[in-house]
């Protein structure tokens, strides 16, 4: 039987399209490639969950209950559409950060929860918070690969070394051989010289690990979450939808 592919979508900088990438990739894999996908939202902001129409303030149970071992993933997973389930979070999870940090084996709580449901999914995608606290470490320890969205800004480039240090920490201190699946250029504007310069620097630094697809800077991608829709539903023929469809295809081919 094929192994479940577990990927974290991670960057320590906010506003780079991390949640946008996670939820559109999840919908793309489920809908266009008939993959069974579980999206785990380990970001207490709950953006990926909310973008898929989950009423994150009405949750009886959520990911924090799984991490505290008071629930299992099937207890809290919500079916979004055929082949796509989401394990949601909201800001209440932020209050759990300190108690969870004190639990034995705290880095492996998510990995252990996922082992029980692995055979039910082809992909597990984890949307990380923009920092390297206990939640991101849980996500990275539960994944074999990480997708790094980088926005086309000078600060986006500056963040790269911090990400690499964080991954090195996971590899050396926690002995988990996580790989960079790929780096995704987001908020790309072909008319803007800075976009081209940042992309060139990324390619120089990461070489073949940079996805060929460029995610454009578009209003529709920013609007779609407030309508609780993927870009494929909100603006199916627009540049954003075409780009995320291409990106989904690339991720599928890489595995």
Residue frames relative to the residue before (quaternion, step in Angstrom):
aa qw qx qy qz dx dy dz
X 1.0000 0.0000 0.0000 0.0000 0.00 0.00 0.00
X 0.5218 -0.6436 0.4535 0.3284 3.58 -0.98 0.85
X 0.4824 -0.6679 0.4890 0.2864 3.51 -1.10 0.77
X 0.5063 -0.6053 0.5140 0.3361 3.53 -1.20 0.54
X 0.2832 -0.7479 0.5768 0.1665 3.58 -0.92 0.92
X 0.0940 -0.8165 0.5696 0.0077 3.56 -0.62 1.16
X 0.0181 0.8220 -0.5631 0.0830 3.56 -0.54 1.22
X 0.2363 -0.7272 0.6245 0.1595 3.55 -1.07 0.80
X 0.2151 -0.7178 0.6411 0.1658 3.55 -1.15 0.66
X 0.0742 0.8557 -0.4804 0.1772 3.52 -0.20 1.36
X 0.2390 0.7012 -0.6619 0.1147 3.51 -1.17 0.79
X 0.4237 -0.7243 0.4763 0.2625 3.59 -0.93 0.79
X 0.6197 0.4888 -0.3543 0.5014 3.59 1.28 0.00
X 0.3884 -0.7087 0.5341 0.2481 3.59 -1.00 0.79
X 0.7741 0.4114 -0.2441 0.4147 3.56 -1.31 0.14
X 0.5259 0.6492 -0.4103 0.3656 3.59 1.20 0.40
X 0.5918 -0.5800 0.3773 0.4135 3.60 1.25 0.05
X 0.2651 0.8007 -0.4981 0.2010 3.56 1.18 0.56
X 0.7149 0.4213 -0.2539 0.4969 3.58 0.77 -1.05
X 0.6004 0.5612 -0.3464 0.4523 3.59 1.07 -0.79
X 0.6742 0.4875 -0.2886 0.4737 3.56 0.96 -0.90
X 0.6609 0.5240 -0.3245 0.4282 3.58 0.88 -0.92
X 0.7558 0.4095 -0.2570 0.4416 3.57 0.65 -1.02
X 0.6486 0.4943 -0.3409 0.4677 3.61 1.04 -0.57
X 0.6112 0.5238 -0.3443 0.4832 3.59 1.11 -0.65
X 0.6361 0.5318 -0.3308 0.4506 3.60 0.96 -0.84
X 0.6738 0.4729 -0.2934 0.4860 3.59 0.88 -0.94
X 0.6519 0.5398 -0.3175 0.4275 3.59 0.93 -0.90
X 0.6776 0.4815 -0.2959 0.4707 3.59 0.89 -0.91
X 0.6769 0.4979 -0.2969 0.4536 3.58 0.96 -0.89
X 0.7671 0.4226 -0.2082 0.4354 3.55 0.80 -1.04
X 0.7871 0.3432 -0.1757 0.4815 3.58 0.82 -0.97
X 0.7781 0.3055 -0.1649 0.5235 3.59 1.16 -0.49
X 0.3947 -0.7644 0.4431 0.2520 3.57 1.36 0.22
X 0.3514 0.7072 -0.5242 0.3187 3.56 1.03 0.86
X 0.3933 -0.6741 0.5594 0.2794 3.58 -1.14 0.62
X 0.0546 -0.8425 0.5336 -0.0495 3.55 -0.45 1.26
X 0.1110 -0.7391 0.6597 0.0786 3.53 -1.13 0.83
X 0.1491 -0.7627 0.6240 0.0821 3.57 -0.77 1.06
X 0.1141 -0.7806 0.6126 0.0492 3.58 -0.75 1.06
X 0.1940 -0.7965 0.5674 0.0777 3.56 -0.61 1.18
X 0.0020 -0.8318 0.5541 -0.0330 3.59 -0.07 1.27
X 0.5006 0.6002 -0.4361 0.4462 3.56 1.32 0.38
X 0.4274 -0.7376 0.4491 0.2674 3.64 -0.48 1.11
X 0.5489 0.5961 -0.4156 0.4129 3.62 1.18 -0.28
X 0.2983 -0.8119 0.4644 0.1904 3.59 1.22 -0.43
X 0.2866 0.8125 -0.4803 0.1642 3.60 1.20 0.37
X 0.6572 0.5073 -0.3320 0.4477 3.59 0.91 -0.85
X 0.6363 0.5220 -0.3245 0.4662 3.61 1.01 -0.81
X 0.6886 0.4917 -0.2847 0.4505 3.56 0.81 -1.05
X 0.6361 0.5469 -0.3247 0.4369 3.58 1.04 -0.79
X 0.6922 0.4350 -0.2692 0.5091 3.58 1.21 -0.48
X 0.6406 -0.5776 0.3168 0.3945 3.58 1.23 0.33
X 0.4386 0.6698 -0.4878 0.3479 3.61 1.22 0.22
X 0.3661 -0.7067 0.5602 0.2295 3.59 -0.91 0.95
X 0.1709 -0.8634 0.4586 0.1224 3.56 0.32 1.23
X 0.6549 0.5013 -0.3397 0.4521 3.62 1.17 -0.28
X 0.6666 0.4991 -0.3015 0.4644 3.57 1.29 -0.17
X 0.4105 0.7551 -0.4494 0.2436 3.61 1.24 0.11
X 0.3415 -0.6968 0.5883 0.2276 3.56 -1.00 0.86
X 0.7873 0.0339 0.0098 0.6156 3.53 1.00 -0.90
X 0.0289 -0.7970 0.6033 -0.0046 3.55 -1.14 0.56
X 0.7956 -0.3348 0.2037 0.4619 3.56 -1.31 -0.09
X 0.6002 0.5741 -0.3833 0.4040 3.63 0.97 -0.71
X 0.6384 0.5281 -0.3331 0.4502 3.61 1.07 -0.68
X 0.6109 0.5248 -0.3428 0.4836 3.57 1.17 -0.60
X 0.6835 0.4860 -0.2930 0.4591 3.59 0.90 -0.93
X 0.6841 0.4475 -0.2826 0.5019 3.58 1.12 -0.60
X 0.4385 -0.7321 0.4075 0.3251 3.57 1.42 0.09
X 0.4603 0.6603 -0.4653 0.3682 3.58 1.10 0.71
X 0.7712 0.1486 -0.0934 0.6119 3.59 1.31 -0.07
X 0.3638 -0.6925 0.5654 0.2616 3.56 -1.30 0.27
X 0.6905 -0.4677 0.3363 0.4375 3.58 -1.24 0.24
X 0.6560 0.4956 -0.3473 0.4511 3.68 0.83 -0.77
X 0.5944 0.5742 -0.3713 0.4233 3.63 1.10 -0.57
X 0.8068 0.3227 -0.1373 0.4754 3.57 0.92 -0.91
X 0.5223 0.6536 -0.4194 0.3524 3.62 1.22 -0.30
X 0.1873 -0.7727 0.6012 0.0801 3.56 -1.02 0.89
X 0.3734 -0.7197 0.5389 0.2285 3.59 -0.84 0.98
X 0.2341 -0.7931 0.5529 0.1028 3.58 -0.73 1.12
X 0.7335 -0.1863 0.1464 0.6371 3.54 0.99 -0.94
X 0.7344 -0.3791 0.2716 0.4931 3.57 -1.22 0.01
X 0.8448 0.1587 -0.1528 0.4876 3.58 -0.93 0.98
X 0.7491 0.3731 -0.2305 0.4965 3.64 1.15 0.00
X 0.0018 -0.7728 0.6335 -0.0393 3.55 -0.77 1.16
X 0.1573 -0.7815 0.5945 0.1056 3.56 -1.17 0.55
X 0.2287 -0.7100 0.6474 0.1564 3.54 -1.16 0.76
X 0.1935 -0.8583 0.4678 0.0843 3.59 -0.16 1.29
X 0.1643 -0.7400 0.6387 0.1322 3.51 -1.43 0.18
X 0.0358 -0.7481 0.6493 0.1321 3.50 -1.36 0.10
X 0.7845 -0.3913 0.2082 0.4337 3.56 -1.31 0.12
X 0.5144 0.6344 -0.4303 0.3843 3.63 1.18 -0.33
X 0.5797 0.5909 -0.3827 0.4103 3.56 1.17 -0.53
X 0.5773 0.5975 -0.3871 0.3998 3.61 1.06 -0.64
X 0.6325 0.5454 -0.3317 0.4388 3.58 1.09 -0.72
X 0.6512 0.5320 -0.3113 0.4427 3.58 1.21 -0.45
X 0.4522 0.7307 -0.4481 0.2466 3.57 1.21 -0.36
X 0.7104 0.4500 -0.2813 0.4623 3.61 0.81 -0.94
X 0.6590 0.4848 -0.3406 0.4633 3.67 0.83 -0.80
X 0.6599 0.5015 -0.3189 0.4597 3.61 0.93 -0.86
X 0.6203 0.5594 -0.3434 0.4293 3.59 1.04 -0.76
X 0.6920 0.4785 -0.2789 0.4631 3.59 1.18 -0.48
X 0.5336 0.6446 -0.4137 0.3587 3.61 1.24 -0.14
X 0.5187 -0.6037 0.4843 0.3633 3.60 -1.11 0.57
X 0.8214 0.1762 -0.1487 0.5217 3.56 -1.02 0.80
X 0.2061 0.8492 -0.4742 0.1070 3.56 1.22 0.50
X 0.6371 0.5460 -0.3486 0.4177 3.63 1.06 -0.60
X 0.7485 0.4323 -0.2017 0.4606 3.57 1.17 -0.55
X 0.3475 0.7723 -0.4833 0.2219 3.61 1.24 0.11
X 0.6983 0.4573 -0.2837 0.4721 3.59 0.86 -0.92
X 0.6177 0.5501 -0.3533 0.4371 3.59 0.94 -0.82
X 0.6738 0.4948 -0.3009 0.4589 3.58 0.90 -0.91
X 0.6433 0.5206 -0.3290 0.4549 3.59 0.98 -0.79
X 0.6666 0.5130 -0.3028 0.4481 3.58 1.01 -0.82
X 0.5951 0.5937 -0.3891 0.3769 3.62 0.96 -0.71
X 0.6386 0.5532 -0.3402 0.4128 3.60 1.06 -0.63
X 0.7855 0.3216 -0.1634 0.5028 3.61 1.09 -0.59
X 0.3252 0.8082 -0.4627 0.1642 3.56 1.30 -0.04
X 0.6946 0.5013 -0.2993 0.4203 3.58 0.84 -0.91
X 0.6207 0.5774 -0.3413 0.4059 3.60 1.21 -0.30
X 0.7820 0.2985 -0.1374 0.5296 3.59 1.22 -0.36
X 0.4221 -0.6680 0.5508 0.2686 3.54 -1.26 0.55
X 0.7946 0.1123 -0.0350 0.5956 3.56 1.09 -0.80
X 0.0807 -0.7172 0.6859 0.0929 3.52 -1.21 0.69
X 0.0762 -0.7945 0.6024 0.0044 3.58 -0.65 1.16
X 0.1290 -0.8171 0.5610 0.0300 3.58 -0.74 1.06
X 0.2252 -0.7680 0.5877 0.1187 3.56 -0.70 1.12
X 0.2207 -0.8208 0.5201 0.0841 3.58 -0.46 1.26
X 0.5088 -0.5903 0.5067 0.3688 3.57 -1.24 0.35
X 0.5453 -0.6470 0.4189 0.3297 3.63 -1.15 0.48
X 0.6315 0.4558 -0.3825 0.4971 3.59 0.65 1.13
X 0.4324 -0.6910 0.5013 0.2904 3.59 -1.23 0.05
X 0.2298 0.7713 -0.5491 0.2255 3.57 0.76 1.09
X 0.7955 -0.3312 0.2169 0.4587 3.54 -1.33 -0.20
X 0.6396 0.5324 -0.3484 0.4314 3.64 1.04 -0.62
X 0.6646 0.4821 -0.3102 0.4793 3.60 0.90 -0.88
X 0.6358 0.5245 -0.3393 0.4533 3.59 0.98 -0.80
X 0.6219 0.5286 -0.3370 0.4693 3.61 1.02 -0.74
X 0.6550 0.5142 -0.3124 0.4570 3.56 0.94 -0.90
X 0.6989 0.4737 -0.2818 0.4558 3.58 0.81 -1.00
X 0.6561 0.5055 -0.3123 0.4652 3.60 1.05 -0.74
X 0.6794 0.4706 -0.2870 0.4843 3.58 1.21 -0.45
X 0.6899 0.4787 -0.2574 0.4781 3.61 1.29 -0.22
X 0.3421 -0.7018 0.5601 0.2770 3.55 -1.20 0.38
X 0.7959 0.1870 -0.1026 0.5666 3.58 1.20 -0.41
X 0.1970 -0.7657 0.5988 0.1275 3.53 -1.27 0.42
X 0.2187 -0.7287 0.6352 0.1330 3.54 -1.06 0.87
X 0.1480 -0.8065 0.5703 0.0494 3.57 -0.74 1.07
X 0.1669 -0.7672 0.6094 0.1104 3.60 -0.45 1.14
X 0.0469 -0.7931 0.6072 0.0074 3.59 -0.89 0.93
X 0.3042 -0.7469 0.5554 0.2027 3.59 -0.71 1.02
X 0.5455 -0.6631 0.4251 0.2863 3.52 -1.18 0.70
X 0.4342 0.6598 -0.4979 0.3581 3.56 0.52 1.22
X 0.6551 -0.5005 0.3856 0.4144 3.54 -1.28 0.36
X 0.6622 0.5003 -0.3047 0.4674 3.60 0.98 -0.85
X 0.5718 0.5912 -0.3686 0.4332 3.56 1.16 -0.61
X 0.6653 0.4953 -0.2881 0.4786 3.54 1.02 -0.87
X 0.6344 0.5533 -0.3302 0.4270 3.56 0.98 -0.88
X 0.6566 0.5542 -0.3053 0.4104 3.57 1.08 -0.74
X 0.5100 0.6934 -0.4103 0.3014 3.57 1.20 -0.47
X 0.6841 0.4876 -0.3183 0.4392 3.59 0.82 -0.91
X 0.6067 0.5454 -0.3580 0.4542 3.60 1.10 -0.63
X 0.6366 0.5181 -0.3247 0.4699 3.59 1.01 -0.85
X 0.6748 0.5006 -0.3071 0.4469 3.57 0.89 -0.92
X 0.6210 0.5276 -0.3418 0.4682 3.58 1.07 -0.70
X 0.6438 0.5257 -0.3213 0.4538 3.57 0.98 -0.86
X 0.6738 0.4846 -0.3031 0.4683 3.60 0.91 -0.88
X 0.6247 0.5346 -0.3366 0.4590 3.57 1.07 -0.73
X 0.6004 0.5542 -0.3379 0.4672 3.57 1.12 -0.75
X 0.6518 0.5114 -0.3096 0.4667 3.58 0.94 -0.93
X 0.6880 0.4873 -0.2890 0.4535 3.58 0.94 -0.91
X 0.7766 0.3733 -0.2095 0.4623 3.58 0.74 -1.01
X 0.7468 0.4057 -0.2501 0.4638 3.60 0.63 -1.05
X 0.7911 0.2940 -0.1534 0.5141 3.59 0.97 -0.80
X 0.4048 -0.7763 0.4303 0.2199 3.55 1.34 0.23
X 0.4989 0.6215 -0.4494 0.4037 3.57 0.96 0.89
X 0.3180 -0.8158 0.4548 0.1630 3.60 -0.39 1.25
X 0.0607 0.8343 -0.5453 0.0529 3.61 0.64 1.06
X 0.2434 -0.7765 0.5708 0.1100 3.57 -1.02 0.88
X 0.4308 -0.6239 0.5630 0.3289 3.56 -1.23 0.40
X 0.3158 -0.7488 0.5542 0.1799 3.58 -0.52 1.20
X 0.7475 -0.3169 0.2129 0.5436 3.54 0.96 -0.85
X 0.3569 -0.6994 0.5816 0.2127 3.51 -1.35 0.41
X 0.1767 -0.8111 0.5551 0.0520 3.56 -0.75 1.10
X 0.3040 -0.7414 0.5711 0.1781 3.59 -0.73 1.08
X 0.0517 -0.8088 0.5857 -0.0078 3.59 -0.66 1.14
X 0.8114 0.2502 -0.2069 0.4861 3.54 -1.36 0.35
X 0.2562 0.7917 -0.5054 0.2285 3.55 1.07 0.86
X 0.0502 -0.7806 0.6230 0.0000 3.55 -0.92 0.97
X 0.3653 -0.7825 0.4649 0.1952 3.56 -0.30 1.31
X 0.6554 0.5177 -0.3255 0.4433 3.62 1.15 -0.49
X 0.6691 0.5241 -0.2666 0.4545 3.52 1.30 -0.30
X 0.4417 -0.7274 0.4587 0.2558 3.58 -0.63 1.12
X 0.6115 0.5614 -0.3595 0.4262 3.58 1.03 -0.75
X 0.6054 0.5590 -0.3484 0.4469 3.59 1.02 -0.83
X 0.6892 0.4822 -0.2860 0.4590 3.57 0.87 -0.98
X 0.6547 0.5155 -0.3180 0.4523 3.58 1.01 -0.82
X 0.6569 0.5002 -0.3166 0.4669 3.58 0.93 -0.88
X 0.6381 0.5243 -0.3259 0.4602 3.58 0.97 -0.84
X 0.6446 0.5184 -0.3214 0.4609 3.59 0.97 -0.86
X 0.6534 0.5076 -0.3123 0.4667 3.60 0.98 -0.84
X 0.6286 0.5341 -0.3310 0.4584 3.58 1.01 -0.84
X 0.6752 0.5011 -0.2947 0.4541 3.56 0.88 -0.99
X 0.6309 0.5314 -0.3284 0.4601 3.55 1.04 -0.81
X 0.7133 0.4747 -0.2499 0.4511 3.56 0.94 -0.95
X 0.8172 0.2777 -0.1111 0.4926 3.58 0.84 -1.02
X 0.3214 -0.7834 0.4872 0.2136 3.59 1.25 -0.17
X 0.8591 -0.0855 0.0884 0.4968 3.55 -0.92 -1.00
X 0.5650 0.6162 -0.3936 0.3823 3.59 1.21 -0.24
X 0.5667 0.5628 -0.4085 0.4418 3.61 1.23 -0.08
X 0.4429 -0.6842 0.5087 0.2773 3.57 -0.79 1.01
X 0.5204 -0.6449 0.4584 0.3211 3.58 -1.06 0.72
X 0.6258 0.5453 -0.3390 0.4427 3.57 1.10 -0.69
X 0.1663 -0.7459 0.6370 0.1012 3.56 -1.06 0.85
X 0.2881 -0.7493 0.5683 0.1805 3.58 -0.82 0.97
X 0.3334 -0.7925 0.4698 0.2005 3.61 -0.45 1.14
X 0.5049 -0.5788 0.5349 0.3521 3.53 -1.34 0.33
X 0.2106 0.7873 -0.5603 0.1482 3.63 -0.36 1.14
X 0.5708 -0.5919 0.4543 0.3427 3.53 -1.17 0.70
X 0.6394 0.5648 -0.3355 0.3994 3.60 0.94 -0.90
X 0.6348 0.5218 -0.3393 0.4578 3.61 0.99 -0.76
X 0.6747 0.4818 -0.2957 0.4745 3.57 1.06 -0.74
X 0.6773 0.5074 -0.2935 0.4446 3.59 1.09 -0.69
X 0.5777 0.6625 -0.3724 0.2977 3.57 0.98 -0.90
X 0.6628 0.5171 -0.3444 0.4180 3.66 0.80 -0.84
X 0.6600 0.5100 -0.3323 0.4404 3.61 0.98 -0.73
X 0.6643 0.4326 -0.3030 0.5289 3.59 1.29 -0.17
X 0.4103 -0.7332 0.4441 0.3111 3.59 1.35 0.16
X 0.5605 0.5836 -0.3940 0.4358 3.56 0.98 0.85
X 0.4802 -0.5937 0.5428 0.3496 3.52 -1.25 0.47
X 0.6378 -0.5194 0.3912 0.4128 3.57 -1.24 0.34
X 0.6026 0.5766 -0.3567 0.4208 3.61 1.15 -0.57
X 0.6984 0.4167 -0.2652 0.5180 3.59 1.19 -0.50
X 0.6982 0.5045 -0.2794 0.4241 3.55 0.96 -0.90
X 0.8011 -0.0225 0.0587 0.5953 3.59 0.96 -0.85
X 0.0906 -0.8937 0.4336 0.0716 3.56 0.80 1.12
X 0.7549 0.3633 -0.2303 0.4951 3.62 1.05 -0.55
X 0.4918 0.6929 -0.4108 0.3305 3.59 1.30 0.02
X 0.7218 -0.4575 0.3177 0.4107 3.53 -1.36 0.25
X 0.6449 0.5402 -0.3251 0.4320 3.58 1.00 -0.82
X 0.6688 0.4993 -0.2988 0.4627 3.57 0.94 -0.93
X 0.6436 0.5163 -0.3257 0.4618 3.58 0.96 -0.85
X 0.6599 0.5109 -0.3106 0.4550 3.58 0.95 -0.91
X 0.6991 0.4577 -0.2954 0.4633 3.61 0.84 -0.89
X 0.5954 0.5343 -0.3788 0.4654 3.59 1.13 -0.46
X 0.6430 0.5112 -0.3157 0.4749 3.58 1.01 -0.82
X 0.6479 0.5267 -0.3098 0.4549 3.56 0.98 -0.90
X 0.6297 0.5381 -0.3251 0.4563 3.58 0.98 -0.89
X 0.6418 0.5261 -0.3087 0.4649 3.55 1.00 -0.90
X 0.6466 0.5234 -0.3148 0.4570 3.58 0.98 -0.86
X 0.6488 0.5067 -0.3242 0.4660 3.59 0.90 -0.92
X 0.6444 0.5307 -0.3183 0.4492 3.57 0.96 -0.91
X 0.6903 0.4838 -0.2848 0.4564 3.59 0.96 -0.86
X 0.6210 0.5668 -0.3484 0.4143 3.58 1.07 -0.66
X 0.7488 0.3390 -0.2070 0.5305 3.59 1.16 -0.45
